Amino acid sequence: MFKIKGWSLIRFYTILVYIWMFAPIAVVILLSFNPQQFGTFPMEGFSFKWYGDLFHNTTIIMAFKNSMILGSLTAILTTAIGIPAAMAFIRYEFPGKNTLNTLLLAPIMIPEVVLGVSLLLFLRWLQQPKSFLLLLIGHCVLTLPYVLLVVQARLVGIKRSYEEASLTLGAGPFQTFREVTLPLLTPAVMAGMLFSFSISFDDVTATLFWATAQSQTVPVKIFAMLRNNISPEINALGAVMIVLTVSIPLLAGYLARRFSRRLE
Amino acid sequence: MTQEKSWKPWALLSPALTAVFFFLVVPTLFVIVYSFWLRAPTGQDIPAFQFSNYAKFFADMFYPGLLIRTIRVALEAVALSLIMGYIPAYFFSQTKSKHKNMLIILILLPFWVSFIIRAMSWINILGDTGLINYVLLKLHIIANPISMLYNEGSVLMGLVQFLLPFMILNIYVSLEGIDKNLVPAAKSLGCTEWQAFKEVTLPLSLPGVSAGSLLVFVLAAGTYLPPMILGGPQNAMMANMVFKRVIGTLDWPFGSAISVILLVLIGLIVYAYNRYLGISQIFKSLS
């Protein structure tokens, strides 16, 4: 009797935590349909007015384009340098391995403001102006540890014997990587790319240091808009961002499952 | 053969190492070097080796107060995420629901949603015309809106919103790793449900609790956004001051010194954690 009561309390508590986690998201989506001038309660009516305004706001469209390009390039670049590094850590023994692994994972622990200042300081010393390239490099440093973690975790699960079998059957190391390791690694590559895309897409703090007026991203734009006041347009923009950032991993998961089913 | 093999990992590592060396290690060294430089009244930075930036930080209570607040808020964030995170993690590890995986994904889903939007939305909930005040006013529980925004509490709401999944995940992983026979064994020896939890499950989940706490502390100590969006000027933390000095007043040497102090704080915590874990590891092997 006591046990059942305790368990239902635990369940109730968990539900409360869920509500707490999702309340801000639900409220943004709800208020984005409020036609009122101020984006707050009470809800009076229902309209797509602010979404319409959003699509006519050229600076936001620009920021959106910037964010998409930056996120995609970051995802590609980070995965391209992250996968070989993960291979080295999982498949080989060499001196200083643990230290180097810690070094490559360090950006998780370093506050973003420090990363922001340091890269900017370096640029200043080189006497270069801020540019899109700076943003891209910075975002790669920011997202590399996450890609590394995801790919390493997956690589541990791939048996060495598959690769050895391929090698004994006469394939070269590169051919083995391309035809055995890489296909097995595809889910990890996808996950790594998604992770780095979404971290890059969401980043505010470091991007505030690095962005120029021309290379503003959506979150930085939202941050600037928040300084004035919270307008209903921000809620609409937030709702679009929510749908986009949540649907990408869900879609990728769905596609991956369909893809693997077809292979079987 | 071994000769050929020994260069291979280095070849694979070289792109990542080069990137991290040039764009992380070297720039961080720059910050340290810069923190000893002088700033001329004209705004120029003069190479030097002196401690005036650090002396300035500790000259009066203003900046150390910022440091203390940063540590306090980070500790509060750890406490809150523990209180809010342990029970859901326990629920996930014990539930027999067939939707278990979906439930876990669901709690991690907000992780994918842009943090600035989740932080901003607390204004919609806590603000004078926000959800809570609106409901309370409608129900005639209060006559005037309660002011809940722009204080340490609202900063913590935003902060924990961001950090809670890290804590839940860490605790869940260590709870999942506990041998499922231990609790029934304890109960067969006469333990009550609560005793079994207190004597078996809780101690065995501590590695996850401490790993989660470390991560939450470190991430909270370096936080910039929640105090900016949900706090007032009196809630500024170390990261906010770094930004203000570097981007606001262009005082690079002083901004660098604040960055270094923040780095040292985090470094000390990580170091202490490592030491502590080493000790607990010895305890584990003894018992």
Interface residues (C-beta under 8 A of the other chain):
Chain A: F2 K3 G6 W7 I10 R11 Y13 T14 V17 Y18 W20 M21 F22 A23 P24 I25 V27 V28 L31 F38 G39 T40 F41 P42 A80 I81 G82 P84 A85 M87 A88 F89 R91 Y92 F94 L100 L103 L104 A106 P107 M109 I110 P111 E112 V113 V114 L115 G116 V117 S118 L119 L120 L121 F122 R124 W125 I137 G138 C140 V141 L144 L148 S198 F201 D202 V204 T205 L208 F209 V218 P219 I222 F223 L226 I230 I234 N235 G238 M241 I242 T245 V246 I248 P249
Chain B: K5 S6 K8 P9 W10 A11 L12 L13 P15 A16 L17 A19 V20 F23 L24 V25 V26 P27 T28 F30 V31 Y34 M84 G85 I87 P88 Y90 F91 Q94 L106 I107 L109 P110 W112 V113 S114 F115 I116 I117 R118 A119 M120 S121 W122 I123 N124 I125 G127 T129 G130 L131 Y134 Q161 L164 E193 W194 V218 A221 G222 T223 Y224 L225 M228 I229 A239 V242 F243 V246 I247 W252 G255 S256 S259 L262 L263 I266 V270
